[in-house]
Each structure stands twice: as structure tokens, then as C-alpha cells.
Amino acid sequence: MICLTNVTRRFGTLTAVDQLNLEVKAGTIFGLVGPDGAGKTTTIRMITGIMSLTSGKISLLGSENIESVKDQIGYVPQKFSLYGDLTVMENIRVIGALYGADNKRVAELGTEILAFTNLLPFKDRLADNLSGGMKQKLALAAGLMHRPKIFFLDEPTTGVDPVSRREFWQMLYRLNKEGTTIFVSTPYMDEAELCTRVAFMSQGRIVASDTPKNLKAAYPFRLLELTAESKSVKSALAKCPIVEVNAFGDHYHLVTEHSPETVPKVEAALQAAGIEGYLLRDIPPTLEDVFVHLAGEGGAACTP
Ligand SMILES: Nc1ncnc2c1ncn2[C@@H]1O[C@H](COP(=O)(O)OP(=O)(O)OP(=O)(O)O)[C@@H](O)[C@H]1O
């Protein structure tokens, strides 16, 4: 459905997207995940035909001529511009008119889509007076006005409160169930967990692409969680066979090799430092652990 082959985009000397290979199958909720500046927006702009490629090839819905399939894609940009002095329904009507639908059809579809996005009770409210979460829902509603087969959303929930984010994702799931393929970029790892397939992007490159479950299963380290009320945990563990220690308040995540000696050595080091009453247990890796590891490797495997 979407296929990128060696896609590169440069801005002067900066390579924003570097030899990207990616395949997205129909029916997927595909998450392009990575920090600010990773190249996510540039990638989406190239796939949707808004920005040209420096080199490489993109095929969308079976065509390399993106113009010819543009009417089958929806796109919600990172900074969606609403008409603040128009109501919710008026904004929807403007978008519908842009797609060339007649007034009656726009009104029907607008009502249906506003109901779908839970915005119908607010149809007469000025867009300027909507909350951040509602504005994002209106952006989503606008992108749906021509019933796209593929829906691209660029960081749609940035700056949106957790409850609205959850509602937003429920809508994406419903859309996906109804047959729409979703391509969403996000800097949030909890949202990456919600995708059926994830590609991690770092410095213009895809460092891994798979289902969240497989990505976590391939994590090569053992993770231990240490709970201890001591300020000297890091120094106490300095001589232990630990790859990395990350602190989260009184919790520490110890990234270790899979070795039977690790736990006894950690316990001995804690005792030697006089740290008592601690709790040490194995925990499964999160996608964030996986991404931090892969980004640190500088972008090894690219599994399209
Ligand atoms: N039009 C442009 N001109 C010059 N540099 C650009 C342009 N667009 C993007 N870049 C640069 O390309 C890199 C990738 O940017 P991009 O916006 O694609 O990243 P991103 O992952 O979407 O991050 P963000 O969430 O911050 O938008 C960044 O270093 C950015 O500054």
C-alpha cells in the first residue's frame, strides 16, 4: 500500500531522511516513532506528495504518481490550521467544499463525521473556543471528509491531555476497524505500543521496524528494576557488570547482560555499600527501552 525504496531528502548539507526503506500493508495502524528532528514530518510530507524527494522511489496505493491517488489519502499535518472565527460545522463545510462535494452531501457527511468524533454537540462553537483536544479532533474530522483509504496523521496528539489522547486513539481504532489504513507519527512511546506495526526513526534512518511484541522480544538485554531509598545506588553499582543504570525517582532500571552472576553481584555490591531494604526484580522491556537501545546503536537493522 505504501512502499519507500531508498528514499532520501536533503536540505543543503543536512540529510533529514537517509536511504529509507519502508513497507506498509493495508489495514495496518503504522506508527513512525522517534524524537523531534528524527525526520518523521519530512517522511510523511514526501509520501503524501507535499515535498519532493532528493532520491529514491515512493509507491502509494500501487502508483508512483502520487497526484493520481491524492484523493484517496487524508492528511492531518502537525500544525493544522482551523478558521478560528468559524464554527466547527462551518470549518467542516469549508473542507468539504474544497473537495468538491455538493452542499447536501457536505452537510450529511459533516454531521456523520462530527458524530463519529464526538464533536456534534459542539458544532456551533467557534473553533477558537475549542480545547486543544477538541481542535485535534476537528483536524481529524476535516481529514476524513473525503473518506480516505489511507489516513496520515503527523504527531496528532502533541500537547493534548491524556484523556483526550485516549479518546483520539479510540477513534483511530474505530476508523481502522472500518477499513482505513492509519499512518501516524508520534514521539510518545505509549502511543507506539498502540500501533499494530512500528518503525523507529532516529537521525533520518529507520533503526527497526516490526510489531511492538516482536520488537520487545528481540531486546537483547535483561532488565532489572531496583527500588532503593539511597542516593548512592549508582556509585554502589559502579563495579557491577551492568550496561546502564537509569534512575526514575527511587526506581532504577539496570540494563544487564543475561548472566546468572548479575543478581548476586548486584546484591553483594548493595550490601557492601550498606544499602538495605531494597527490592530487586526482573521486568519486561518497554518499547522505550528498545528504542533507547536501538538509537544508541546508531541505526543497525532496517527490516522493511
Ligand atoms: N524545510 C526545511 N528546511 C531545512 N531543514 C529542514 C526543513 N524541514 C525539516 N528540516 C530539518 O530536517 C530534520 C528533520 O525534521 P522533521 O521535521 O522531518 O523531523 P520530525 O521527526 O518530524 O521532528 P519534529 O517533531 O520536530 O517535526 C530536522 O533537522 C529539521 O530541522
PDBQT file of the ligand as one rigid body, heavy atoms in Angstrom, charges set to zero:
ROOT
HETATM    1  N1  LIG A 401      12.205  22.856   5.039  1.00  0.00    +0.000 N 
HETATM    2  C1  LIG A 401      13.294  22.557   5.759  1.00  0.00    +0.000 A 
HETATM    3  N2  LIG A 401      14.457  23.226   5.559  1.00  0.00    +0.000 NA
HETATM    4  C2  LIG A 401      15.585  22.897   6.248  1.00  0.00    +0.000 A 
HETATM    5  N3  LIG A 401      15.638  21.915   7.183  1.00  0.00    +0.000 NA
HETATM    6  C3  LIG A 401      14.512  21.223   7.414  1.00  0.00    +0.000 A 
HETATM    7  C4  LIG A 401      13.286  21.503   6.725  1.00  0.00    +0.000 A 
HETATM    8  N4  LIG A 401      12.338  20.650   7.177  1.00  0.00    +0.000 NA
HETATM    9  C5  LIG A 401      12.944  19.874   8.107  1.00  0.00    +0.000 A 
HETATM   10  N5  LIG A 401      14.250  20.208   8.248  1.00  0.00    +0.000 N 
HETATM   11  C6  LIG A 401      15.209  19.565   9.151  1.00  0.00    +0.000 C 
HETATM   12  O1  LIG A 401      15.184  18.180   8.896  1.00  0.00    +0.000 OA
HETATM   13  C7  LIG A 401      15.302  17.434  10.106  1.00  0.00    +0.000 C 
HETATM   14  C8  LIG A 401      14.113  16.516  10.244  1.00  0.00    +0.000 C 
HETATM   15  O2  LIG A 401      12.957  17.334  10.509  1.00  0.00    +0.000 OA
HETATM   16  P1  LIG A 401      11.487  16.743  10.617  1.00  0.00    +0.000 P 
HETATM   17  O3  LIG A 401      10.561  17.897  10.841  1.00  0.00    +0.000 OA
HETATM   18  O4  LIG A 401      11.208  15.855   9.483  1.00  0.00    +0.000 OA
HETATM   19  O5  LIG A 401      11.593  15.867  11.950  1.00  0.00    +0.000 OA
HETATM   20  P2  LIG A 401      10.455  15.303  12.888  1.00  0.00    +0.000 P 
HETATM   21  O6  LIG A 401      10.887  13.933  13.290  1.00  0.00    +0.000 OA
HETATM   22  O7  LIG A 401       9.146  15.435  12.241  1.00  0.00    +0.000 OA
HETATM   23  O8  LIG A 401      10.535  16.231  14.151  1.00  0.00    +0.000 OA
HETATM   24  P3  LIG A 401       9.514  17.353  14.668  1.00  0.00    +0.000 P 
HETATM   25  O9  LIG A 401       8.581  16.627  15.535  1.00  0.00    +0.000 OA
HETATM   26  O10 LIG A 401      10.399  18.289  15.425  1.00  0.00    +0.000 OA
HETATM   27  O11 LIG A 401       8.866  17.955  13.457  1.00  0.00    +0.000 OA
HETATM   28  C9  LIG A 401      15.441  18.455  11.211  1.00  0.00    +0.000 C 
HETATM   29  O12 LIG A 401      16.811  18.627  11.484  1.00  0.00    +0.000 OA
HETATM   30  C10 LIG A 401      14.846  19.706  10.610  1.00  0.00    +0.000 C 
HETATM   31  O13 LIG A 401      15.411  20.864  11.180  1.00  0.00    +0.000 OA
ENDROOT
TORSDOF 0
